[in-house]
């Protein structure tokens, strides 16, 4: 076995030397290389973006003081913008001059960079999770792309090589990933060149992509983060928006009495319209001209308007698949499919935001099943029969999150204001219905196929979230009980995967033990590589 691996590694290194020398005269093994001068543009825009969304947000009080108190705003504002642009250009040029990289023959990627703080990065091929290519709109006419190297266990992109030639980046990616796997992929150069010739397995029209803007909550989160800014500029909004609008309605004799209510209604409608519109625009920017490929035991997704991203994921690296549908998706009859590798984010629930997660934004049920069938041919959503958790979970939620808070609130209101507030108890009815449907949706099922054991997990309220993972890829499983749970013979099971965590509360003890034993056995006995 060791002899076989050493031969494979030897041939991979020989192939690597051949590939690197045929990419172009710019890239050779064990040689330090500089980036293309086009990388200066990338550095300027990247550092400018970081300054606006990180540094400038911390300076918002200064900006407000400037708007309110400083005279000759146009002069001083123009001077500050010019100075900032000059600094960005100078810093981008300096960063470009200090940036060097090389691919060593011992299977490492070296990068030296930094202006004020020098960084020396060394990344072994074995730690590389994936290499993604993204082409910003300003690089597309020049056949340049950004090569983003994702390392397992990092909290973001470990290394970015901007403005590489597209062909060079594609062949370098193929070589590094082949060396990482310690085997030679046949016709590697032809595979790289055929990426642009392959037919998409699935395409989405931009009209479909726009529906993802209705289904997602990106703009709502953005609006929530902007609320402090809106509060700080409250006087400006009142003077230039609220007061003129209210005065307009007050001048109309037919509606003058309701001027305040109409003003609030118009402002709420405008906020919703802007929020939904912004969400649709954000989804189009991210998934414009969406193309999805299934080729050579891997997935590949190409999408984006301002930045054309090409993300790849091998079948054997998939950790979990999540099929989700919220209440808007129920109305539109659309699902979102998330295929996750090892999460680089420290918080597993936020793993979908990093580039280790392959997101298919808006699919019909038939399209979702077709994609899942490429990995799991046995999958049939209509035939899944989920095991529920104990009814004690329902009573736990009703008493702790329903009866107790409603009872306390009602008691306080009755004591302070009289028995007429006892009607607040009726609010417990919809709250109990909510907890009932959460309880009914929660479930799990073990599926065995060709000697492989999979766990299906379901949760939700109006829509559903289905997650599937192979048991041997689990990292930890915890079975916990409180003293009251011991008396009721129930337990909660928490499962930590490499990409996310799953939780099943208040399971019957027999089911909890069965699931935990199955998972521990698979984790300890199965020696297949999945990282």
GIPEBEL-V888339 format. One record per backbone hydrogen bond with DSSP energy under -0.5 kcal/mol. NH is the residue of the N-H (numbers start at 0). CO is the residue of the C=O. E is the energy in kcal/mol with one decimal. If there is no record, write none. Layout:
# GIPEBEL-V888339
NH CO E
NH CO E
This chain:
# GIPEBEL-V888339
4 0 -2.2
5 1 -2.3
6 2 -2.3
7 3 -2.5
8 4 -2.8
9 5 -2.2
10 6 -2.6
11 7 -2.4
12 8 -2.3
13 9 -2.1
14 10 -2.7
15 11 -2.7
16 12 -2.2
17 13 -1.9
18 14 -3.0
19 15 -3.0
20 16 -1.8
21 17 -1.3
21 18 -0.5
22 18 -1.2
23 19 -0.8
26 23 -0.8
27 25 -0.5
29 102 -2.8
30 27 -1.1
32 100 -2.9
38 35 -2.5
39 36 -1.7
40 37 -0.8
41 37 -1.0
42 38 -2.5
43 39 -2.5
44 40 -2.3
45 41 -2.6
46 42 -2.6
47 43 -2.0
48 44 -2.3
49 45 -2.3
50 46 -2.1
51 47 -2.2
52 48 -2.5
53 49 -1.7
54 49 -1.1
55 50 -3.5
57 53 -1.0
58 54 -0.7
58 55 -0.8
59 56 -1.1
62 58 -2.1
63 59 -2.6
64 60 -2.3
65 61 -2.3
66 62 -2.4
67 63 -2.3
68 64 -2.9
69 64 -0.7
69 65 -1.1
75 71 -2.2
76 72 -2.8
77 73 -2.2
78 74 -2.3
79 75 -2.3
80 76 -2.3
81 77 -2.6
82 78 -2.3
83 79 -2.4
84 80 -2.6
85 81 -2.3
86 82 -2.2
87 83 -2.4
88 84 -2.4
89 85 -2.3
90 86 -2.8
91 87 -2.7
92 88 -2.3
93 89 -2.3
94 90 -2.6
95 91 -2.1
96 92 -2.2
97 93 -1.3
98 94 -0.5
98 95 -0.9
99 97 -0.5
99 111 -2.7
100 32 -1.9
101 109 -2.0
103 101 -0.6
103 107 -2.5
106 103 -1.4
107 103 -0.6
108 122 -2.5
109 101 -2.6
109 107 -0.5
110 120 -2.5
111 99 -2.7
112 118 -2.1
117 115 -0.5
118 112 -3.5
120 110 -2.9
120 118 -0.5
122 108 -2.6
123 121 -0.5
124 106 -2.3
126 123 -1.5
127 123 -0.5
127 124 -1.3
128 149 -2.9
129 149 -1.5
131 147 -2.6
132 309 -2.1
133 145 -2.2
134 307 -4.1
135 133 -0.6
136 305 -3.7
138 135 -1.6
139 135 -1.3
140 136 -0.5
141 138 -1.4
142 139 -1.4
143 138 -1.6
144 163 -2.6
145 133 -3.3
146 160 -2.7
147 131 -3.2
147 145 -0.7
148 146 -0.6
148 158 -3.0
149 129 -2.6
149 147 -0.7
150 155 -0.5
151 126 -2.5
153 150 -1.8
157 148 -1.1
158 148 -1.6
160 146 -2.9
161 159 -0.7
163 144 -2.4
163 160 -0.5
165 142 -1.8
168 164 -2.8
169 165 -2.4
170 166 -2.2
171 167 -2.4
172 168 -2.2
173 169 -2.1
174 170 -2.2
175 171 -2.5
176 172 -2.4
177 173 -2.0
178 174 -2.6
179 175 -2.3
180 176 -1.8
181 177 -0.7
181 178 -0.6
182 177 -1.6
184 182 -0.5
187 184 -0.6
190 186 -2.2
191 187 -1.9
192 188 -2.0
193 189 -1.7
194 191 -1.1
195 192 -0.5
196 193 -0.7
197 193 -1.5
200 291 -1.9
201 291 -2.1
203 289 -1.6
208 204 -2.2
209 205 -1.9
210 206 -0.8
210 207 -0.7
211 207 -0.7
211 208 -1.2
212 208 -0.7
212 209 -0.8
213 209 -0.8
213 210 -0.5
214 210 -1.6
215 211 -2.1
220 216 -1.9
221 217 -2.0
222 218 -2.7
223 219 -2.1
224 220 -2.0
225 221 -1.3
226 222 -0.6
226 223 -0.8
229 225 -2.3
230 226 -2.5
231 227 -2.0
232 228 -1.7
233 230 -1.2
236 232 -2.3
237 233 -2.5
238 234 -2.4
239 235 -2.3
240 236 -1.9
241 236 -2.1
242 237 -2.7
244 240 -1.7
245 241 -2.6
246 242 -2.4
247 243 -2.0
248 244 -1.9
249 245 -2.1
250 246 -1.4
251 248 -1.0
252 250 -0.8
254 251 -1.0
255 251 -1.0
257 254 -0.9
258 255 -1.3
261 257 -2.6
262 258 -2.2
263 259 -2.2
264 260 -2.4
265 261 -2.6
266 262 -2.4
267 263 -2.6
268 264 -2.5
269 265 -2.7
270 266 -2.4
271 267 -2.5
272 268 -2.7
273 269 -2.8
274 270 -2.5
275 271 -2.8
276 272 -2.5
277 273 -2.7
278 274 -2.1
279 275 -2.3
280 276 -2.4
281 277 -2.5
282 278 -2.0
283 279 -2.1
284 280 -2.4
285 281 -1.6
286 282 -2.6
287 283 -1.0
289 203 -0.6
289 286 -0.6
290 301 -2.3
291 201 -2.8
292 299 -3.5
294 297 -2.4
297 294 -0.9
298 312 -3.5
299 292 -2.2
300 310 -3.0
301 290 -2.7
302 308 -1.9
303 287 -1.6
304 284 -2.2
307 134 -3.8
308 302 -3.1
308 306 -0.9
309 132 -3.6
310 300 -2.5
310 308 -0.5
312 298 -2.2
314 296 -2.2
316 313 -1.3
317 314 -1.5
318 339 -3.3
319 339 -1.2
320 467 -2.0
321 337 -2.8
322 465 -3.2
323 321 -0.6
323 335 -2.7
324 463 -2.3
329 325 -2.0
330 326 -1.6
331 327 -2.3
332 328 -1.3
333 328 -2.1
334 362 -3.3
335 323 -2.6
336 359 -2.5
337 321 -2.8
338 357 -2.9
339 319 -2.6
339 337 -0.6
340 355 -2.0
342 497 -2.6
347 345 -0.7
349 346 -2.1
350 347 -1.8
352 349 -1.8
353 350 -1.4
356 353 -1.2
357 338 -3.6
358 356 -0.7
359 336 -3.4
359 357 -0.5
360 358 -0.7
362 334 -3.0
367 363 -2.4
368 364 -2.4
369 365 -2.1
370 366 -2.1
371 367 -2.3
372 368 -2.2
373 369 -0.8
373 370 -0.9
374 371 -1.4
375 371 -3.3
378 375 -2.0
382 379 -1.3
383 380 -0.9
385 383 -0.6
386 443 -3.5
388 441 -0.5
389 505 -2.8
392 389 -1.7
393 389 -0.6
394 390 -2.0
395 391 -2.3
396 392 -2.2
397 393 -2.6
398 394 -2.6
399 395 -2.3
400 396 -2.4
401 397 -0.9
402 397 -3.2
403 398 -2.1
405 401 -2.0
406 402 -2.7
407 403 -2.3
408 404 -2.5
409 405 -2.6
410 406 -2.5
411 407 -2.3
412 408 -2.3
413 409 -2.8
414 410 -2.2
415 411 -1.8
416 412 -2.7
417 413 -1.8
420 417 -1.4
421 418 -2.1
422 419 -0.9
423 420 -1.7
424 421 -1.9
425 422 -1.8
426 423 -1.9
427 424 -1.9
428 425 -1.6
429 425 -0.6
430 426 -1.1
431 427 -2.4
432 428 -2.1
433 429 -2.2
434 430 -2.0
435 431 -2.1
436 432 -2.1
437 433 -2.0
438 434 -2.2
439 435 -2.3
440 436 -1.8
441 437 -1.3
442 457 -2.0
443 386 -1.9
444 455 -1.9
446 453 -2.6
448 451 -2.8
451 448 -2.0
453 446 -3.2
454 468 -2.9
455 444 -3.1
456 466 -2.8
457 442 -2.6
458 464 -1.4
460 462 -0.5
463 324 -0.7
464 458 -2.8
465 322 -3.5
466 456 -2.6
467 320 -2.3
468 454 -1.7
469 318 -0.6
470 452 -2.2
472 469 -1.8
473 470 -1.9
474 495 -2.8
475 495 -1.6
477 493 -2.8
479 477 -0.5
479 491 -2.6
485 481 -2.2
486 482 -1.7
487 483 -1.6
488 484 -0.6
488 485 -0.9
489 484 -2.3
490 506 -2.3
491 479 -2.5
492 503 -2.8
493 477 -2.6
494 501 -3.0
495 475 -2.7
496 494 -0.7
496 499 -2.8
497 472 -0.5
501 494 -2.7
503 492 -2.8
506 490 -3.2
508 488 -2.1
510 507 -0.5
511 507 -2.5
512 508 -2.5
513 509 -2.2
514 510 -2.6
515 511 -2.4
516 512 -2.7
517 513 -2.3
518 514 -2.2
519 515 -2.7
520 516 -2.4
521 517 -2.2
522 518 -2.6
523 519 -2.0
524 520 -2.5
525 521 -1.9
526 524 -0.5
